[in-house]
């Protein structure tokens, strides 16, 4: 499994429009083969900071998402105004948080 975590920053004046478009993309993305979770939450509306969390079954599923037309269109539209630090992590074992 791959885990994507990090932050995106957008101009606070654009935050509402960005979130509408991101929510539309998220709705489609959650139905994609290999997507386990795709979430974005506003962390600080005054600065336009969002927390991003994704889980994918493997690199092939993530790559298919990144190469999908709607993903490319979204990134192209916001590329000049969004900044971020997203990192990808490999996970081999998933268990309940209380399990050791």
C-alpha positions as CSV (number, residue, x, y, z in Angstrom):
1,X,0.0,0.0,0.0
2,X,1.1,3.6,-0.7
3,X,0.2,6.4,1.7
4,X,0.3,10.0,0.4
5,X,0.4,12.7,3.2
6,X,1.2,16.3,3.3
7,X,0.0,19.9,2.8
8,X,-1.2,22.0,0.0
9,X,-1.4,25.8,0.2
10,X,-3.6,27.9,-2.0
11,X,-4.4,31.6,-1.9
12,X,-7.1,32.0,0.8
13,X,-9.2,34.1,-1.7
14,X,-9.3,31.0,-4.0
15,X,-9.9,28.4,-1.2
16,X,-13.7,28.0,-1.7
17,X,-13.3,27.5,-5.5
18,X,-10.3,25.2,-5.0
19,X,-12.3,23.1,-2.6
20,X,-15.3,22.8,-4.9
21,X,-13.1,21.6,-7.7
22,X,-11.0,19.3,-5.4
23,X,-14.2,17.8,-3.9
24,X,-15.5,17.0,-7.5
25,X,-12.1,15.4,-8.3
26,X,-12.1,13.5,-5.0
27,X,-15.6,12.1,-5.7
28,X,-14.4,10.5,-8.9
29,X,-11.0,9.5,-7.5
30,X,-12.6,7.5,-4.7
31,X,-14.3,5.3,-7.3
32,X,-11.0,4.5,-9.1
33,X,-9.6,1.0,-9.1
34,X,-6.9,0.8,-6.4
35,X,-8.0,3.8,-4.4
36,X,-8.4,3.0,-0.7
37,X,-8.9,6.6,0.6
38,X,-8.7,10.1,-0.8
39,X,-9.2,13.0,1.7
40,X,-8.6,16.7,1.9
41,X,-9.4,18.9,4.9
42,X,-8.9,22.6,5.4
43,X,-6.3,22.9,8.1
44,X,-6.1,26.7,8.3
45,X,-8.6,28.8,6.2
46,X,-6.8,32.1,6.9
47,X,-3.6,30.8,5.2
48,X,-5.3,28.5,2.7
49,X,-3.6,25.4,4.0
50,X,-5.1,21.9,3.4
51,X,-4.1,18.6,4.8
52,X,-4.0,15.8,2.2
53,X,-4.3,12.1,2.9
54,X,-4.5,9.3,0.3
55,X,-4.1,5.6,0.3
56,X,-3.5,3.4,-2.9
57,X,-3.1,-0.3,-3.3
58,X,0.0,0.1,-5.3
59,X,2.1,2.4,-7.6
60,X,0.1,1.3,-10.7
61,X,-3.1,2.6,-9.2
62,X,-1.5,5.8,-8.1
63,X,0.1,6.3,-11.5
64,X,-3.3,5.7,-13.3
65,X,-4.8,8.4,-11.1
66,X,-2.0,10.9,-11.8
67,X,-2.3,10.2,-15.5
68,X,-6.1,10.5,-15.6
69,X,-7.5,13.3,-17.7
70,X,-9.4,15.0,-14.8
71,X,-6.4,14.8,-12.5
72,X,-4.2,16.4,-15.2
73,X,-6.8,19.1,-15.9
74,X,-7.1,19.9,-12.1
75,X,-3.3,20.1,-11.7
76,X,-3.0,22.2,-14.8
77,X,-5.6,24.6,-13.7
78,X,-4.1,25.1,-10.2
79,X,-0.5,24.4,-10.8
80,X,0.6,28.1,-10.7
81,X,-1.2,28.9,-7.6
82,X,-1.1,25.8,-5.4
83,X,2.1,25.0,-3.5
84,X,2.6,21.9,-1.4
85,X,4.7,19.3,0.2
86,X,3.3,15.8,-0.4
87,X,5.2,12.7,0.4
88,X,4.7,9.1,-0.6
89,X,5.2,6.3,1.9
90,X,5.3,2.5,1.4
91,X,3.3,0.5,4.0
92,X,3.5,-3.3,4.2
93,X,1.3,-4.0,7.2
94,X,-2.1,-2.5,8.2
95,X,-3.6,-3.1,11.6
96,X,-5.9,-1.5,14.2
97,X,-4.3,1.4,16.1
98,X,-4.5,-0.5,19.4
99,X,-2.8,-3.6,18.0
100,X,0.9,-4.0,18.7
